[in-house]
Amino acid sequence: MNKKLSSVIVMVVGLLLVFAAAGLYAGTEVKEVIEMKNKAYAKHKKGIVMFTHEKHQDEYAKKHPELYEKGCGECHHDKDNKPLTELKEGDAVENCIECHKKLGEMPKAEKKKMKKEKVPKAEVKSKKLEFHGEALHYNCRGCHKLYNKKIKKMDPKPEKAPTTCKKCHPKVKKK
């Protein structure tokens, strides 16, 4: 192969790599507001939560850095539930449903059965977290409750994080 042709091939491959990297980065851009809607569900029973990533990441974390020790790892974790503390904007992040594959929440009958059988708490938690809805609620409500508990000690009139359904899920208008 002559030198001119190899230079052209190297340039074309280089340009393709640049465009591929740009496309990858654009595909993982962090949105200011994330609509917590998942196409795996045919219909959502409650209003869709509008998660304000910027508000959590910037406003709350900067106001109370001592409560956000793990950075992105406060919400994002790996398959072993270890916080992803080294994430930075543009990094690819799996959707929760990739690991928490069962749709919705654990059926109440199943919860009652485990309670009746006195299944150990750790096993119950593990089974519940197989469900997408349970994992989301565990992550959000758990963090909000912990935040409320810690902030109460630091601030006499704190802005509380919501922990009830209605505070996060907007009311759905019936058609």
C-alpha positions in Angstrom: 0.0 0.0 0.0 1.4 3.4 -0.8 2.0 6.1 1.8 -0.7 8.5 0.5 -3.5 5.8 0.7 -2.5 4.8 4.2 -2.6 8.4 5.4 -6.1 8.8 4.0 -7.3 5.6 5.7 -5.8 6.7 9.0 -7.5 10.1 8.7 -10.9 8.5 7.9 -10.6 6.1 10.8 -9.6 9.0 13.1 -12.6 11.1 12.0 -14.9 8.1 12.5 -13.6 7.6 16.0 -14.1 11.3 16.8 -17.7 11.2 15.6 -18.3 8.0 17.5 -17.0 9.4 20.7 -19.0 12.6 20.3 -22.1 10.5 19.7 -21.4 8.4 22.8 -20.9 11.5 24.9 -24.1 13.1 23.6 -26.0 9.9 24.3 -25.1 10.0 28.0 -25.7 13.7 28.6 -27.2 14.4 32.0 -30.5 16.1 31.7 -31.5 18.8 34.1 -34.9 17.2 34.7 -35.3 13.4 34.2 -38.8 12.0 33.6 -38.8 8.8 35.6 -40.8 7.0 33.0 -39.9 3.6 31.7 -41.1 2.1 28.4 -41.1 -1.4 30.0 -44.4 -0.4 31.6 -47.4 -0.4 29.3 -49.2 2.0 31.7 -48.1 3.8 34.9 -50.4 3.6 37.9 -49.2 6.9 39.4 -48.1 10.2 38.0 -44.5 10.2 36.6 -41.9 11.6 39.0 -39.9 14.5 37.5 -36.5 14.0 39.1 -34.4 17.2 39.2 -30.9 15.9 38.8 -29.4 19.3 38.8 -31.2 20.3 42.0 -30.0 17.2 43.8 -26.5 17.2 42.4 -25.8 20.9 42.6 -28.1 22.7 44.9 -28.5 20.1 47.7 -25.1 18.6 47.5 -23.4 22.0 47.6 -25.6 23.3 50.5 -24.9 20.1 52.5 -21.8 18.4 51.3 -21.5 16.4 54.5 -24.7 14.6 53.5 -23.4 13.8 50.0 -20.1 12.1 50.8 -20.5 9.6 48.0 -21.3 12.1 45.3 -23.0 10.3 42.4 -22.7 7.1 44.4 -25.5 8.4 46.7 -27.9 7.2 44.0 -25.9 5.3 41.4 -24.4 1.9 42.3 -22.9 -1.2 40.6 -24.3 -4.7 40.5 -22.9 -5.4 44.0 -24.6 -2.3 45.3 -21.3 -0.5 45.7 -21.6 3.3 45.2 -20.3 4.6 41.9 -18.3 7.4 43.4 -16.1 8.1 40.4 -18.9 8.9 37.9 -18.5 12.1 36.0 -20.9 13.9 33.5 -20.9 12.0 30.3 -20.2 8.5 31.8 -22.6 5.8 30.7 -25.0 4.8 33.5 -27.3 1.8 33.2 -31.0 2.2 33.7 -32.2 0.7 37.0 -34.4 -1.9 35.2 -31.3 -3.5 33.8 -30.7 -5.2 37.1 -34.1 -4.8 38.9 -35.9 -6.6 36.1 -39.3 -7.4 37.7 -41.8 -4.7 36.9 -43.6 -2.8 39.7 -43.5 -3.7 43.3 -43.4 -7.1 45.1 -47.0 -8.4 45.4 -48.5 -7.9 48.9 -49.3 -11.6 49.1 -45.6 -12.5 48.6 -44.7 -9.9 51.3 -47.2 -11.4 53.7 -46.0 -14.9 53.0 -42.4 -14.0 53.8 -43.5 -12.3 57.0 -45.6 -15.3 58.0 -42.6 -17.6 57.3 -40.3 -15.3 59.3 -37.9 -14.9 56.4 -34.8 -13.0 57.5 -34.9 -9.2 56.8 -31.8 -9.3 54.5 -33.4 -12.0 52.4 -36.7 -10.1 52.2 -34.9 -6.9 51.2 -32.9 -8.9 48.5 -36.1 -10.4 47.1 -37.9 -7.0 47.1 -35.0 -5.3 45.3 -35.5 -7.7 42.3 -38.5 -5.5 41.6 -37.9 -2.2 39.7 -40.5 -0.2 41.7 -39.2 -1.4 45.0 -35.6 -0.5 44.0 -36.6 3.0 43.0 -38.6 3.6 46.1 -35.9 2.1 48.3 -33.3 4.4 46.8 -35.3 7.6 46.8 -37.3 7.3 50.0 -34.4 5.8 51.9 -32.2 8.7 51.0 -34.9 11.3 51.7 -35.7 9.8 55.2 -32.0 9.7 56.1 -31.6 13.3 54.8 -34.5 14.5 56.9 -33.2 12.8 60.0 -29.7 14.2 59.6 -30.8 17.7 58.5 -33.1 18.0 61.5 -30.1 18.0 63.8 -28.3 20.7 61.7 -31.0 23.1 60.8 -33.9 24.2 63.1 -36.2 24.9 60.1 -35.0 22.5 57.4 -36.4 22.1 53.9 -37.6 18.5 54.2 -37.2 15.9 51.4 -40.6 14.3 50.4 -41.3 10.8 51.7 -44.9 10.3 50.6 -46.4 9.2 47.3 -48.3 12.4 46.6 -45.2 14.6 47.1 -43.3 13.0 44.3 -46.0 11.5 42.1 -48.2 14.2 40.6 -51.9 13.4 40.5 -52.9 11.9 37.2 -55.9 13.5 35.5 -58.5 11.0 34.4 -59.5 11.2 30.8 
